[in-house]
């Protein structure tokens, strides 16, 4: 008798892992840096602290991202499918506030 493999859940096309999103939107230089940024607990998703890189993000969510001396507050307009050019990345979100 063959052993049955557990069915892997299919990724939801309406969500994206926060580490991938930070990398796709160019807030991190590579996926490892994006994962560390998410795991440190400095990023906020809809006002709640994120401390895991696998937290899922949806369109309309608001992210607060510290970067150096600046803090970016953005609303996700469209979930990117891949890491594209900087103008492509910037078209996927709306800046609500950038400041210290």
C-alpha positions in Angstrom: 0.0 0.0 0.0 1.3 3.5 -0.9 1.6 6.1 1.8 -0.4 9.1 1.1 1.4 12.4 1.0 -0.1 15.2 2.9 -1.7 17.7 0.5 0.3 20.9 0.5 -1.9 23.9 0.8 -2.0 26.0 -2.4 -0.8 29.6 -1.9 -3.6 32.1 -1.9 -3.1 34.5 -4.9 -4.7 37.3 -2.8 -1.9 37.2 -0.1 1.9 37.4 -0.1 4.5 36.7 2.6 5.7 39.9 4.2 9.4 39.1 3.6 8.7 38.6 -0.1 6.7 41.8 -0.2 9.5 43.8 1.4 11.9 42.4 -1.1 9.6 42.9 -4.1 8.9 46.5 -3.1 12.6 47.2 -2.7 12.6 48.0 1.0 15.2 45.3 1.4 18.2 44.4 -0.9 17.6 40.7 -0.8 15.2 38.1 0.7 17.5 37.3 3.6 17.5 41.0 4.7 13.8 41.2 4.3 13.3 38.1 6.5 15.6 39.6 9.2 13.7 42.9 9.0 10.4 41.1 9.5 11.7 38.9 12.3 13.1 41.7 14.3 9.7 43.0 15.1 10.2 46.6 13.8 7.7 46.3 10.9 4.0 46.8 11.7 1.1 45.5 9.7 -2.2 47.3 10.3 -0.8 48.7 13.5 0.3 45.3 14.9 3.9 44.3 15.4 5.2 41.6 12.9 7.7 39.2 14.4 7.5 36.4 11.8 8.5 36.5 8.1 5.6 34.3 7.1 2.9 36.7 8.0 0.6 37.2 5.0 -0.2 40.6 3.5 -3.2 41.6 1.5 -4.1 44.5 -0.8 -5.3 47.4 1.3 -3.1 46.6 4.3 -1.0 49.3 5.8 2.6 48.7 6.6 4.9 50.8 8.8 8.5 50.1 7.8 11.6 51.7 9.5 14.5 52.2 7.2 17.5 54.0 8.6 16.4 57.3 10.2 13.1 57.2 8.2 9.8 55.5 8.8 7.7 54.7 5.8 3.9 54.2 6.1 2.4 52.7 3.0 -0.9 51.2 1.8 -0.6 48.2 -0.5 -2.5 48.9 -3.6 -1.6 45.8 -5.7 0.4 42.8 -4.6 3.4 42.4 -6.9 3.9 39.1 -8.8 7.7 39.5 -8.9 10.5 41.9 -8.1 10.6 44.3 -10.9 12.0 47.7 -11.5 11.8 50.5 -8.9 9.0 52.3 -10.8 7.1 49.0 -11.0 7.6 48.5 -7.2 6.4 52.0 -6.4 3.3 51.6 -8.5 2.2 48.8 -6.1 1.8 51.0 -3.0 0.7 54.4 -1.9 2.9 56.4 0.5 0.8 57.7 3.4 3.7 59.2 5.3 7.5 59.3 5.3 9.3 60.9 8.2 11.3 60.5 11.3 
